[in-house]
Structures are given as structure tokens and as C-alpha cells.
Amino acid sequence: MTRSPDLSRLAVDDPITRSQVTALRSLGQLSIFPTSTLSFVILRVGDMRKINLKTQYRQIRRLQFIDTLIGAVLCAIAALGVSAVAAGHKWGVAVPLVFTALLLLISSLYGTRAGVFGTVLAAIIFAAFLFSPLGSFHIGSEAAKGNLAWMLLLGISFSFLFAPPTGGLGRH
């Protein structure tokens, strides 16, 4: 085991020998001052922070996408269920207006994008499976068209006005 030169006795004005310089470099310091750090160490720590921030950003974006997807799928499933129950009844025309409350709940839990995508999916499902002619996006009743338009307007605007931009059910 080689012994490095004793650096504790150096004064600021003393000349430094070559062996003392190599000893300083092996300690990870550029000078005799204990607070100085090698520049590549600072750069390496900066790179590590950037990598960590990129990883955190990707994870947050992935969670936001999953929240949006869950919220939109829940809206679509609920719209299919309501369409199956209300098809052929006279009160089926008012279903989109009542469904707006569920859209507000979904958007408040899962975020703005989930509310917007859920509203659009619900409108497509109602147009195809609730209102006559069934299986077509054409809607024969003027009242049904109006209620569907109100549901779109209210669902999208409530999503932007009252829902948090990102959902997550308390993931902060």
C-alpha cells in the first residue's frame, strides 16, 4: 500500500510538488481548498438530475394517460348501459341531460381530458344506440338532437371549468 503525501501541513503560499498534486486529484479536489469540487463531478450530478427529471416526467405523463383512458372507458361503459336500459322509452330523450352529472363526476375524479373524451364517446354511443334510427349517427328527433347537443356543451365546458387538469384520485 502506497502512502500519499501529507497534505495537512500545506499553507496557501507553499509550492506544491507533483506528488501532492496527484494526491489532491486522487482525493477528488482541484485545489487545496476542501470545498472545491471537480467540474466533471458537478456535471455528472447535473446529468443525473436531468435523467431523474425525465424519468419522473415520463411516469407522470403515463399516469395521466392511464387516468384519461380509465375515465373515458368508464363513461363509454356507463353510456352503453344507460342506452340499453333507456332504449325505446319516452324518457330516453332526457337521458343525455341526466348523464351530464356522471360526466362531471368522472371528470372531477380523472381529470379534464377524461371528461372531454368521455363526453364525446357518450355522445357517439347515444347517437348510435339510444336514438332512432338505431345503429346510425343520424338522429330523427329534434328534442333528442337538442339534448345531445346540450350534453356535449355542458360535459365539455364542465370538464374544463370544474375538473382538475389532471386526475389521479389523490396521486400527488
ZIZI-V879337 format. One record per pair of residues at least 4 apart in sequence whose ideal C-beta (glycine too) atoms are under 6 Angstrom apart, sorted by sequence separation. I is the first residue (numbers start at 1). J is the second residue. If there is no record, write none. Layout:
# ZIZI-V879337
i->[I;I]
j->[J;J]
This chain:
# ZIZI-V879337
i->[10;16;37;82;83;95;106;110;114;125;126;150;151;154;157;158;159;16;24;31;37;139;30;86;139;29;107;30;107;131;132;86;28;127;103;106;127;82;131;5;5;103;103;5;4;10;126;78;123;123;96;75;74;71;119;119;92;71;116;72;83;67;71;75;79;87;116;67;115;68;72;76;80;68;72;75;79;83;71;75;83;112;112;115;72;93;97;93;96;100;112;96;103;107;111;112;93;100;104;96;100;108;111;107;111;110;109;67;67;64]
j->[14;20;41;86;87;99;110;114;118;129;130;154;155;158;161;162;163;21;29;36;42;144;36;92;145;36;114;38;115;139;140;95;38;137;115;118;139;95;144;19;20;118;119;23;23;32;148;102;148;152;126;106;106;106;155;156;130;110;156;114;125;110;114;118;122;130;159;111;159;113;117;121;125;114;118;121;125;129;118;122;130;159;160;163;121;143;147;144;147;151;163;148;155;159;164;165;147;154;158;151;155;163;166;163;167;167;167;167;168;166]
